[in-house]
Amino acid sequence: MDNSFLQQLKGSFTGKTALITGGAGYIASGIIRLLKDIECRIILLDRTAADFSPSAGKAKLENVAADIKDPDIWTKVLPGADFVYHLAAQTSTYAANENPLGDSEINVLPLLRILETCRSARLKPAIVFSSTVTVTGIAQKLPVDETQAGAPVTVYDLHKLAAENYLAYYAERGYVRGAALRLSNVYGPGPKSASSDRGILNMMMRKALAGEELTVYGSGEYLRDYVYIEDVASAFLLAAARMESVNGGRFIIGSGQGHTIAEAINLVADRAAVRTGRRVKVSHVQPKTAQSPIEERNFVADSGRFSRATGWKAHVSLAAGIDRTLENW
């Protein structure tokens, strides 16, 4: 990230407090890396068994081990927070479909409790919610922007959209300030995903470095938009810093570049070979279990609306992002 961007952030975050739920997780790690050299306070909230990032730089990190399903935790951690990044989630589409009630308890109710706590206590932090581009369902045209209505085809996406709607409802009535960021396929350095159906590109990079064979389901012909973690983290920071421009909205965050799954995995094999001196085999296989319909879609992001509102843009190409990630592992 260039110094001019970091200097811009200093004015918005110096002396402020940011609460990050899912504070030991993947997106949180990217946000922390961008904030660590700014004199601010960061409260990291995650489950009791979480492996929190070590404190580094000028930022003061405070770790809070708690269950986001606990309704009483929000009155303890929200007061004094200037920014709230609600990242904590159950991220497996398959787990959500198998246990809709359990998924709702993690992916909907905690945000609603955050909103109600803010409303009743008259707290107005800038809330940025981590959502997903898959809430739009199967794209009718590419690239996809916010004009394509939400049409979830999984329980996971249904709950993400419900959470978005709650945030928009509370923001429109002035109870809170907030925006939802719909993320495309995020990759790059950071902790491993807790869900086996997430972080696939990162998993492939680890396997390539270890000399293991890479696999592509079917022909791998479906298009994906892979966006680098640092670009995503900067989007979260800009959304909070420019809340007056994004309040009540939901925005698609992606690189704007489409790559087939097969192309992306072969690129991983190519770039890893530069480092290891040996290109691993890439095989096409049939999945062992039935795939969710959301897997059989094409997606490329149009993030123009968010860019116009905040000045954000994705800077890192897929090849460059893969190289940066391999260098960090």
N, C-alpha and C positions, 0 to 999 in steps of 0.2 A: 504494500500500500504506500502511495507516495506521501511525502511529508506535507504537502499542501492540504491533503484531505485530513490528515491527523491534526494539523493546526486548526482546521475548521471545527473539528470535534471538540477541541479543548475548550472553546468558548461555550459549548453547550453542556459539557459534562463535568468540568472542573468544579469541585465543591458540591456535586450532586450525588444522590444515592440511587443506584439501580438495583432492583430486585429481579433475579433471574430464577424462574422455576425450571426444574430440569437442569440445575446449575452444574451438575457433573457430566452433562451430556455433550453431544457432538456440536450442535449449533452454539451452545453456551461457550464451548472452548474457543470457537472462532471469535465470538464477541469479546471474550476476556483478552484475547491476544491483541485486539485493537484498542482496548481501554486500559491495558496494564500500565502504560506510561503516562496516564493522565491522573492527576490527583483527585480521585473520586472514591466513593464507597460502593462496593459491590456485595450484595447479599446473595449467596448461592444457596438455594433451597432444593434439596433432593432427598431421596429415600435414605434410611439410616445406613444401609450397606453401601452407599455410593462412595466412589473413589474421587474425592474432590481434587481439583487442580491445585497445585501448590501456589502460594502467594508469590508474586514477582512484580518488579517494577514499582511505580509510585502508587498504584491503586491499592486500597485497603480491602482485602477480601475477608468476608465473614461467612463461615459455613454453618448452615442450619439443617440438621438432619430431621426430617419430618415427613409425614405422609400427606400428599396433597388432597387425599380424601378426608382428612381431618377437618371438619368445619370450623374448628376453633383456631387453627393456625393463622388465618388471615388477619384477625384482629391484632395479632402479635407482630407480624412482619410488614404489613402494608403501611401503617403510619410512618411518615417520614420519607417514604419512597417517592422520588421524582419520576422515575421510569420503572415500568414493569414489563419484563419480557416473559411472556407465558409460553414456555417451550415444552414443559413436562407433558408427556403423552404416552399412550399405548400406541405403538406405531405399526403393528402387524395387521394387515387387511384380513388375513385368515383367522387370527385370534378374535378380531372384532366380530366377524361373521359367526364364529362358534359361540361367543358369549356377548351378545349385544348389551345386556344389562351391565356386565362388568366393564365393558368398553365405555358406556355412557358415564359410569361413575368416575372414570379417569379423564375422558376426553370432552365431557360437557359440564358436569356438575362443578368441578373445581373453578372453572372460569366464571360460571354463574355466581358462585359464592364470592369470588373476588369482586365481581361487579356489585353484588348486593352489599358487601362490606363497604365498598367505596361509596355507594349511594347513601347507606344509613349513617356512615361516619362523616359524610361530606368530604371525602378524599378525592382528589382529581389528578392522580399520576397519569402520565402518558403510557397507555397500555398498547403493546405490540404483540399480537397473537400469531403463533406459527401455525399456518394452515397448509394446504396442499393443492396443487393444480388439478389433482384428480377429482376434486369436488365438482368440476365441470362435466365429468363423465367422458363419454366418447366424443371427441372433437368433430364438429360438423365441417369445419374449415380450418386451414392453417395459414398463418400462425394464429394462436388463440389469445384473445384479449378478454377484458372484463365484460364485454357485451354478450358473451356466450353464457346463458343462464346456467346456474347450478343444476346438474342432473345426475346425482350420485347413483352409482351402480353397486356400491358396497356399503355395509353398515359403517365402516370406518369413515368413509367420505360423507355419509349422511350425518354422522355426529360432528365431524369437522364443520360442515355447513351450518348445523344447528348452533354450534358455538360462535361461528362468525355472525349469525343472525342476532344472537343475544348481545354481542359486543356492539353491533351496529345500532340495535334498539336503544341500548343504554347511552351510547354516544349521541344519537340524534336527539335525545331528551335532555342532554346536558348533564347527566349524572356522572359521566366519566368522559375522558378523551381517549380515543383508541382507533386502531386500524389493524386489519388482518393482512398478512403476507402469505400468498399462495405460492409455495416453493415448488420448483420443478426438481429434477434429479440432482441432489447436492452431493458433491464428492470433494475429497481433499484431506489433508492431515487432520487428525483428531481421534478421539476414542472410538472403539468399535461400536457398531450399532447393536442394540440388545435384541433386535429382531432379525431373523435369518433372511427375511424377504426385503430387507432394507440395506442400503450401503453396498450394493452389489459391485459397483465399479471399484470401490475401495478394497473389497474382498478379493477381487480379481488381481489388483495390483500387489497385494500381499502374497498371493499364490504365485504370481509371475516371478517375484523376487526370490521366492523359495524354490523356484524351478519346477513348480507343479503345473500340470495341464490345466488349461482354461476351457470352460464349457459354455456353449451358447445353446439356449433352448430353441429348437426348431431351426428355421432359417435365419432368425435374428433380424428380420426385415423391418420390424417396427421402429419408427423414429422416436428418439428421446432428445430432450434438451438438458444437457449436463451443465450445471452451473457450479463454479468453484466456491468453496467454503468462505474464502475471504471476501468475495463479491457479495455473498449472502449476508455475512456478518455486517458489512458496510451498509447494506439495505436496512437491516434492523436498526442500526445506529441512526441513519438518516431519517427513517420513519419517525423515531422518537424526537429527534432534534427539530424536525420540520412538521410537527404534529398539526399545526394550524392548517397545513396544506393537504393533509391526508386524513384528518379526523372523520370517523364514521365510514371510511372506505375500505375496500378490499382490493388487493393489487397482486397481479401475477408477476413473479420474479423468476427470470430465466436468462440464459445467455443470448437467446434469439437465434441460436444456431442449432439445426437438427442433425443428428447423426444416428444411423441405424445402430441397434444394439451390437450386431456383428462387427460393424465398423469400429465402434468404441472399444470392444474387447480386443480386436486385432491391433488397434493402436496401442493398447496397454502392452501387448506382447512385443510390439516393435520397440516401444520406448524403454521397456524393461531390458530388452536385449542390448541396448546401447550401454546399460550399466553393468550387466552381468556377463556379456559376451556370448550369451546363448539365448536363442528365441524359443520360448516354450510352445508346445503344440496347442492349437485351438481346435476343439472338436465341437461338432453340432450333435446334440443329443435330444431325445424326447424327455419332457419332464416326467418325473415318477408319479406325480399326482396331478389332478385336474387343476388348471390355472384359473385364477379369477378373470372374469371378462375385462377388468380394467388393465390387465397385462397386454391384451390384444388391441392396442390403440396406437395411434400416431400422435405425437405432441411436439410442438415448437412454440415457444413463448413469444408474445408481443408485450414487452414491459414498458411500452411508450408512455402509458398513463402515469406510471410511478416515476419514470424518468423526468417527465415534464413537471411533476409536483415537487420533486426533491433534488433533481440534478444527478440522480444516481445513474450509473451504467455498469454493465458487466465488462471487466477489462481483460479477463484471463481466458484465452482460448483453451479448447480441450487438450491439445497437445502440450501446451505450456503448463496447464494445470496438472496433467499426469506427471510431467517431469518434476514439477515442484513437490508433488506428493511423494514420488519415489525418492527424492533427495532427503525427505524428512524421515524415511523409514529405513 
